[in-house]
């Protein structure tokens, strides 16, 4: 044996959480180094080396832990007691307890989300609405944690000046990340909590709007995959409803840069109802935004996706219902050119939905006031449906709309008929001239002895 000095390792009598072994000699036991190459037979401990065996700790320092099978129930009971305590409002929570509670909540809910279901299978679903929702196995526990956080946020005893130290920007950002959860129950809690935080913590409002902006940008221009767009739009619908007038430029930019581009992604059907509500809220708040919204819809109008086109037509009706005459006139030419294309769509739902626009009294009023512009644009489409559309329902609706314009202004209607007839006549003349030109070319080629010429 020889003396030496070294840093004690974790295995030196402390593997089970006990304290350092007590010394039984004059020298510290942690300074003993055993030279295994010259190890002697066991004998009484030397007064210079001390004992090599750690003495057990006193019995009164060991606290018995609950059995593993009892831990979930103990945690659940504790969370229920905390929820009841905060909900009762029987006592104010100290600053230290608030901090520790938010730490506990963070440790439980801020975890990596599991891979999306389409990543597990390696396939992307054609229709996100048909996917089976993923249900979090640990939800019975997580629900209590979310309930505790919600009760803390909405409690009248919660002082925002104190709470904002713990519910800070970092905490809010992590909450927003969780909106991509596949479990609809979790997203519903997150929606309620974030909405309450927005209402109570005014200092966080600009940050929350900017963070939601960034989620939308990433979704539209990068991933086109996010589970919580609908819930975020529900929050924004309530926020937009509370915008003061005149509307800030920041909010108008949000409409143009974030909300309108949300019409671009393929899975729009999942969140279109909430998006349409937000868009309509903007127009109802500030009627001058109608032209911006209509042109934005036309910019992202689908070309080959008929179901998406039906959604656009439904949203367009809601927007037009909140549109005043001056703004309608600014965009009516490109708008009704698009509607004319929809009227003659071979997909009967698109044509039918476009014709249903004239079931709305406000839209009838707008078109009546501007019939001299609107009717010449759509007249050819109406005539084409009358004489050639395969669907009887579309044919019947077209007859009704055509009759409506005839009764509005007979003189204008007859003028449109005359121009349409002239256009058809010119088209026939052009076709005849084209056929005559080809016949002349064929005759010339035949006269030159082109035996090998092929005619069709």
C-alpha positions as CSV (number, residue, x, y, z in Angstrom):
1,X,0.0,0.0,0.0
2,X,1.2,3.5,-0.7
3,X,-0.3,6.8,-0.1
4,X,-1.4,9.1,-2.9
5,X,-3.8,11.9,-3.8
6,X,-6.7,11.6,-6.4
7,X,-10.1,13.0,-7.0
8,X,-12.8,10.7,-5.7
9,X,-14.9,9.0,-8.4
10,X,-18.7,8.4,-8.3
11,X,-18.1,4.7,-7.5
12,X,-16.2,5.4,-4.3
13,X,-18.9,4.3,-1.8
14,X,-21.5,6.6,-3.3
15,X,-23.2,4.5,-6.0
16,X,-26.5,4.4,-4.1
17,X,-26.8,8.0,-3.2
18,X,-25.2,7.6,0.3
19,X,-22.8,10.1,1.7
20,X,-19.0,9.6,1.7
21,X,-17.7,6.8,3.9
22,X,-16.8,7.7,7.5
23,X,-13.1,7.6,8.4
24,X,-11.9,5.0,10.9
25,X,-8.2,6.0,11.0
26,X,-6.1,9.0,11.3
27,X,-5.9,9.6,7.5
28,X,-8.8,10.4,5.1
29,X,-10.2,7.2,3.5
30,X,-10.5,8.9,0.1
31,X,-6.8,9.3,-0.2
32,X,-6.1,5.5,-0.2
33,X,-4.8,3.9,-3.4
34,X,-4.4,0.2,-3.7
35,X,-1.4,-1.1,-5.6
36,X,-2.8,-4.4,-7.0
37,X,0.6,-5.7,-8.2
38,X,1.8,-6.1,-4.6
39,X,-1.6,-6.8,-2.9
40,X,-1.1,-8.4,0.5
41,X,-3.3,-10.9,2.3
42,X,-6.2,-9.4,4.2
43,X,-5.3,-8.3,7.7
44,X,-6.3,-5.7,10.3
45,X,-6.5,-2.2,8.9
46,X,-3.5,-0.1,9.2
47,X,-3.8,3.1,11.3
48,X,-2.3,5.0,8.4
49,X,-4.6,3.8,5.7
50,X,-8.0,3.7,7.3
51,X,-10.9,1.3,6.7
52,X,-11.7,0.3,3.1
53,X,-15.3,-0.6,3.9
54,X,-18.0,2.2,3.9
55,X,-20.2,2.3,7.0
56,X,-23.9,2.2,6.3
57,X,-25.8,5.5,6.7
58,X,-27.9,6.1,9.7
59,X,-31.4,4.6,9.4
60,X,-33.1,7.9,10.0
61,X,-31.6,9.4,6.7
62,X,-33.4,6.9,4.4
63,X,-36.8,7.9,3.2
64,X,-39.0,5.1,1.7
65,X,-40.1,5.8,-1.8
66,X,-43.6,4.9,-3.2
67,X,-43.9,1.8,-5.3
68,X,-43.6,2.3,-9.1
69,X,-47.1,1.1,-9.7
70,X,-48.4,3.7,-7.3
71,X,-46.6,6.7,-8.8
72,X,-49.1,7.5,-11.7
73,X,-52.0,7.6,-9.2
74,X,-50.0,9.8,-6.8
75,X,-49.1,12.2,-9.6
76,X,-52.8,12.3,-10.8
77,X,-54.1,13.0,-7.3
78,X,-51.5,15.8,-6.8
79,X,-52.5,17.4,-10.1
80,X,-56.2,17.2,-9.2
81,X,-55.5,18.9,-5.9
82,X,-53.5,21.7,-7.6
83,X,-56.3,22.3,-10.1
84,X,-58.9,22.4,-7.4
85,X,-56.8,24.8,-5.3
86,X,-56.2,27.2,-8.1
87,X,-59.8,27.0,-9.3
88,X,-61.2,27.7,-5.8
89,X,-59.2,30.9,-5.5
90,X,-58.8,30.2,-1.8
91,X,-55.3,31.5,-1.6
92,X,-52.7,33.5,-3.5
93,X,-49.8,31.4,-4.9
94,X,-46.4,32.7,-4.0
95,X,-43.9,33.8,-6.6
96,X,-41.7,30.8,-5.9
97,X,-44.5,28.4,-6.2
98,X,-45.6,29.9,-9.5
99,X,-42.1,29.5,-10.9
100,X,-41.9,25.9,-9.8
101,X,-45.4,25.1,-11.2
102,X,-44.5,26.5,-14.6
103,X,-41.3,24.5,-14.5
104,X,-43.4,21.4,-13.8
105,X,-45.8,22.2,-16.6
106,X,-43.0,22.8,-19.0
107,X,-41.3,19.5,-18.1
108,X,-44.5,17.6,-18.8
109,X,-45.9,19.2,-22.0
110,X,-42.8,20.5,-23.8
111,X,-41.6,17.2,-25.4
112,X,-40.8,16.3,-28.9
113,X,-43.9,15.4,-30.9
114,X,-44.0,11.9,-32.4
115,X,-43.5,11.5,-36.1
116,X,-46.5,12.3,-38.2
117,X,-48.6,9.3,-39.3
118,X,-47.7,9.8,-42.9
119,X,-44.0,9.7,-41.9
120,X,-44.4,6.3,-40.3
121,X,-46.0,4.8,-43.4
122,X,-43.9,6.7,-45.9
123,X,-47.0,7.8,-47.7
124,X,-48.8,11.1,-48.0
125,X,-52.5,11.0,-47.8
126,X,-54.3,12.5,-50.7
127,X,-57.0,13.9,-48.5
128,X,-55.9,15.0,-44.9
129,X,-59.6,14.9,-43.8
130,X,-59.6,11.1,-44.3
131,X,-56.7,10.5,-42.0
132,X,-57.4,8.9,-38.7
133,X,-56.4,11.3,-35.9
134,X,-53.5,10.2,-33.7
135,X,-54.5,9.9,-30.0
136,X,-51.7,10.5,-27.4
137,X,-51.4,7.5,-25.1
138,X,-50.4,9.7,-22.1
139,X,-53.4,12.1,-22.6
140,X,-55.1,11.3,-19.2
141,X,-52.0,12.7,-17.5
142,X,-51.3,15.5,-20.0
143,X,-54.9,16.7,-19.8
144,X,-54.5,17.5,-16.1
145,X,-51.3,19.4,-16.8
146,X,-53.0,21.5,-19.5
147,X,-56.0,22.0,-17.2
148,X,-53.7,23.3,-14.4
149,X,-52.0,25.7,-16.8
150,X,-55.4,26.9,-18.1
151,X,-56.7,27.5,-14.6
152,X,-53.6,29.4,-13.7
153,X,-53.8,31.6,-16.7
154,X,-57.5,32.5,-16.3
155,X,-57.4,32.8,-12.5
156,X,-58.3,36.3,-11.2
157,X,-55.5,35.9,-8.6
158,X,-52.9,35.5,-11.3
159,X,-50.9,38.8,-11.5
160,X,-49.7,39.3,-15.0
161,X,-46.8,41.4,-13.8
162,X,-45.5,38.4,-11.9
163,X,-46.7,35.7,-14.2
164,X,-45.1,37.2,-17.3
165,X,-41.7,36.3,-15.8
166,X,-42.5,32.7,-16.2
167,X,-45.0,32.7,-19.1
168,X,-42.5,34.6,-21.3
169,X,-41.8,34.7,-25.0
170,X,-39.9,31.4,-24.9
171,X,-42.8,29.7,-23.2
172,X,-45.3,31.0,-25.7
173,X,-43.1,29.9,-28.6
174,X,-42.9,26.4,-27.3
175,X,-46.7,26.4,-26.9
176,X,-47.0,27.4,-30.5
177,X,-44.7,24.5,-31.6
178,X,-47.1,22.1,-29.9
179,X,-49.9,23.1,-32.3
180,X,-48.5,20.6,-34.8
181,X,-49.7,17.8,-32.5
182,X,-51.8,15.2,-34.3
183,X,-54.0,14.8,-31.2
184,X,-57.1,17.1,-31.7
185,X,-57.7,17.1,-27.9
186,X,-54.3,18.6,-27.3
187,X,-54.7,21.2,-30.0
188,X,-58.1,22.2,-28.5
189,X,-56.5,22.9,-25.1
190,X,-53.6,24.7,-26.7
191,X,-56.1,26.9,-28.7
192,X,-57.9,27.9,-25.5
193,X,-54.8,28.5,-23.5
194,X,-53.1,30.6,-26.1
195,X,-56.2,32.6,-26.7
196,X,-56.4,33.4,-22.9
197,X,-52.7,34.3,-22.8
198,X,-53.3,36.7,-25.7
199,X,-56.2,38.3,-23.9
200,X,-54.5,38.6,-20.5
201,X,-50.9,39.3,-21.3
202,X,-51.0,42.4,-23.5
203,X,-47.2,42.6,-23.6
204,X,-47.2,39.3,-25.6
205,X,-49.7,40.2,-28.3
206,X,-47.3,41.5,-31.0
207,X,-45.0,38.6,-30.4
208,X,-47.8,36.0,-30.7
209,X,-49.1,37.6,-33.9
210,X,-45.5,37.5,-35.4
211,X,-44.9,33.9,-34.3
212,X,-48.2,32.8,-35.9
213,X,-47.1,34.7,-39.1
214,X,-43.9,32.7,-39.2
215,X,-45.8,29.4,-38.8
216,X,-48.0,30.3,-41.8
217,X,-45.0,31.3,-43.9
218,X,-43.3,28.0,-43.2
219,X,-46.5,26.1,-44.0
220,X,-47.3,28.0,-47.3
221,X,-43.8,28.2,-48.8
222,X,-41.9,25.2,-47.3
223,X,-43.8,22.3,-45.8
224,X,-47.5,22.5,-46.7
225,X,-47.9,20.2,-43.7
226,X,-49.1,21.4,-40.3
227,X,-51.8,20.0,-38.0
228,X,-52.8,23.2,-36.2
229,X,-53.5,25.7,-38.9
230,X,-57.3,25.5,-38.3
231,X,-56.9,26.1,-34.6
232,X,-54.5,29.1,-35.1
233,X,-57.0,30.6,-37.5
234,X,-59.7,30.2,-35.0
235,X,-57.7,32.3,-32.5
236,X,-57.0,34.9,-35.2
237,X,-60.6,35.1,-36.1
238,X,-61.3,36.3,-32.6
239,X,-58.3,38.6,-32.6
240,X,-59.3,40.2,-36.0
241,X,-62.8,40.7,-34.6
242,X,-61.3,42.9,-31.9
243,X,-59.2,45.1,-34.2
244,X,-59.7,48.8,-33.7
245,X,-60.4,51.2,-36.6
246,X,-58.7,52.7,-38.5
247,X,-56.9,49.4,-39.0
248,X,-53.1,49.4,-38.5
249,X,-50.9,48.9,-41.5
250,X,-49.4,45.8,-39.7
251,X,-52.8,44.1,-39.8
252,X,-53.3,44.8,-43.5
253,X,-49.9,43.4,-44.3
254,X,-50.8,40.3,-42.3
255,X,-53.9,39.9,-44.5
256,X,-51.9,40.3,-47.8
257,X,-48.7,38.3,-46.8
258,X,-50.1,35.5,-44.6
259,X,-53.8,35.0,-44.8
260,X,-54.4,35.3,-48.6
261,X,-51.5,33.0,-49.5
262,X,-53.0,30.4,-47.3
263,X,-55.3,29.7,-50.3
264,X,-52.4,28.2,-52.1
265,X,-51.6,24.9,-50.2
266,X,-53.4,21.7,-51.3
267,X,-54.8,20.7,-47.9
268,X,-56.9,24.0,-47.7
269,X,-60.1,22.0,-47.2
270,X,-59.0,21.1,-43.7
271,X,-58.9,24.8,-42.5
272,X,-60.9,26.7,-45.2
273,X,-63.9,27.4,-43.0
274,X,-61.7,29.2,-40.4
275,X,-59.7,31.0,-43.1
276,X,-62.8,32.2,-44.9
277,X,-64.1,33.6,-41.6
278,X,-60.9,35.5,-41.0
279,X,-60.9,36.9,-44.5
280,X,-64.5,38.0,-44.3
281,X,-63.8,39.6,-40.9
282,X,-61.2,41.9,-42.6
283,X,-63.7,43.0,-45.2
284,X,-66.4,43.6,-42.7
285,X,-64.0,45.7,-40.6
286,X,-62.7,47.7,-43.5
287,X,-64.8,47.6,-46.7
288,X,-62.0,49.1,-48.7
289,X,-60.1,45.8,-48.4
290,X,-62.7,44.0,-50.5
291,X,-60.8,44.8,-53.8
292,X,-57.5,43.4,-52.2
293,X,-59.2,40.3,-51.1
294,X,-61.0,39.6,-54.4
295,X,-57.9,40.1,-56.4
296,X,-56.0,37.8,-54.0
297,X,-58.6,35.1,-54.4
298,X,-58.3,35.4,-58.2
299,X,-54.5,35.2,-57.9
300,X,-54.7,31.8,-56.2
301,X,-57.7,30.5,-58.1
302,X,-57.3,26.7,-58.7
303,X,-57.0,25.5,-62.3
304,X,-57.5,21.8,-62.1
305,X,-58.8,21.2,-58.5
306,X,-62.6,21.3,-58.8
307,X,-63.3,20.7,-55.1
308,X,-61.0,23.6,-54.2
309,X,-62.8,25.8,-56.8
310,X,-66.1,25.1,-55.1
311,X,-64.6,26.3,-51.8
312,X,-63.4,29.5,-53.5
313,X,-66.8,30.2,-54.9
314,X,-68.4,29.8,-51.5
315,X,-65.8,32.2,-49.9
316,X,-66.3,34.6,-52.8
317,X,-70.0,34.9,-52.0
318,X,-69.3,35.7,-48.4
319,X,-66.8,38.4,-49.4
320,X,-69.1,39.9,-52.0
321,X,-71.9,40.1,-49.4
322,X,-69.7,42.5,-47.4
323,X,-68.5,44.4,-50.5
324,X,-69.8,47.9,-51.3
325,X,-70.5,49.1,-54.9
326,X,-67.3,51.2,-55.3
327,X,-65.0,48.3,-54.4
328,X,-67.0,45.9,-56.5
329,X,-66.5,48.1,-59.6
330,X,-62.8,48.1,-59.1
331,X,-62.5,44.3,-59.5
332,X,-65.7,43.2,-61.4
333,X,-64.1,42.8,-64.8
334,X,-61.4,40.2,-63.8
335,X,-63.9,38.7,-61.3
336,X,-66.7,38.0,-63.8
337,X,-64.2,36.7,-66.4
338,X,-63.3,34.0,-63.8
339,X,-67.0,33.4,-62.9
340,X,-67.8,33.0,-66.7
341,X,-65.2,30.2,-66.9
342,X,-66.8,28.6,-63.8
343,X,-70.2,28.8,-65.4
344,X,-69.2,26.6,-68.3
345,X,-67.2,24.1,-66.2
346,X,-67.8,20.5,-67.1
347,X,-67.8,19.7,-63.4
348,X,-71.4,20.3,-62.5
349,X,-70.7,21.3,-58.9
350,X,-68.4,24.2,-60.0
351,X,-71.0,25.4,-62.5
352,X,-73.8,25.0,-60.1
353,X,-72.0,26.9,-57.3
354,X,-71.2,29.7,-59.6
355,X,-74.9,30.0,-60.7
356,X,-75.9,30.0,-57.0
357,X,-74.2,33.4,-56.6
358,X,-77.4,35.0,-58.0
359,X,-79.4,33.5,-55.2
360,X,-77.8,36.2,-53.0
361,X,-79.8,39.4,-53.0
362,X,-76.8,41.6,-52.4
363,X,-74.9,40.1,-55.3
364,X,-78.0,40.5,-57.5
365,X,-78.1,44.1,-56.5
366,X,-74.4,44.7,-57.3
367,X,-74.7,43.0,-60.7
368,X,-77.9,44.9,-61.5
369,X,-76.2,48.2,-60.8
370,X,-73.3,47.2,-63.1
371,X,-75.2,45.1,-65.6
372,X,-73.8,47.0,-68.6
373,X,-70.4,45.6,-67.7
374,X,-71.3,42.2,-66.1
375,X,-73.8,40.9,-68.7
376,X,-71.6,41.2,-71.8
377,X,-68.8,39.3,-69.9
378,X,-71.0,36.3,-68.9
379,X,-73.6,36.3,-71.8
380,X,-71.6,33.8,-73.9
381,X,-71.2,31.4,-71.0
382,X,-74.9,31.5,-70.3
383,X,-75.7,30.8,-74.0
384,X,-73.2,28.0,-74.1
385,X,-74.8,26.3,-71.1
386,X,-78.3,26.7,-72.5
387,X,-77.4,24.9,-75.7
388,X,-74.8,22.4,-74.6
389,X,-74.3,21.7,-70.9
390,X,-74.8,18.0,-70.0
391,X,-76.2,18.6,-66.5
392,X,-79.9,19.3,-66.2
393,X,-79.6,21.2,-62.9
394,X,-77.0,23.5,-64.4
395,X,-79.2,24.0,-67.5
396,X,-82.2,24.9,-65.3
397,X,-80.2,27.4,-63.1
398,X,-78.8,29.0,-66.3
399,X,-82.2,29.6,-67.7
400,X,-83.2,31.3,-64.4
401,X,-80.2,33.6,-64.4
402,X,-80.6,34.4,-68.1
403,X,-84.3,35.3,-67.4
404,X,-83.2,37.5,-64.5
405,X,-80.9,39.6,-66.7
406,X,-83.6,39.8,-69.4
407,X,-86.0,41.3,-67.0
408,X,-83.4,43.7,-65.6
409,X,-82.7,45.3,-68.9
410,X,-84.4,44.0,-72.1
411,X,-82.6,46.4,-74.4
412,X,-79.1,45.5,-73.0
413,X,-80.0,41.8,-73.2
414,X,-81.0,42.1,-76.9
415,X,-77.9,44.1,-77.6
416,X,-75.8,41.3,-76.1
417,X,-77.7,38.7,-78.1
418,X,-77.0,40.7,-81.3
419,X,-73.3,41.0,-80.5
420,X,-73.2,37.3,-79.7
421,X,-74.8,36.4,-83.0
422,X,-72.3,38.6,-84.8
423,X,-69.4,37.0,-83.0
424,X,-70.7,33.5,-83.9
425,X,-71.2,34.6,-87.5
426,X,-67.6,36.0,-87.7
427,X,-66.3,32.8,-86.1
428,X,-68.2,30.7,-88.8
429,X,-66.7,33.0,-91.5
430,X,-63.2,32.5,-90.1
431,X,-63.7,28.8,-90.0
432,X,-65.0,28.7,-93.6
433,X,-62.1,30.8,-94.7
434,X,-59.6,28.5,-93.0
435,X,-61.1,25.4,-94.7
436,X,-61.1,27.2,-98.0
437,X,-57.5,28.1,-97.6
438,X,-56.6,24.5,-96.9
439,X,-58.6,23.3,-99.9
440,X,-56.7,25.7,-102.2
441,X,-53.4,24.5,-100.9
442,X,-54.5,20.9,-101.6
443,X,-55.6,21.8,-105.1
444,X,-52.3,23.6,-105.9
445,X,-50.4,20.6,-104.6
446,X,-52.5,18.2,-106.7
447,X,-51.9,20.3,-109.9
448,X,-48.2,20.1,-109.4
449,X,-48.4,16.3,-109.5
450,X,-47.9,15.4,-105.9
451,X,-48.8,11.8,-106.1
452,X,-47.2,11.1,-102.8
453,X,-49.3,13.8,-101.1
454,X,-51.4,12.6,-98.2
455,X,-54.7,14.4,-97.7
456,X,-56.9,14.1,-94.6
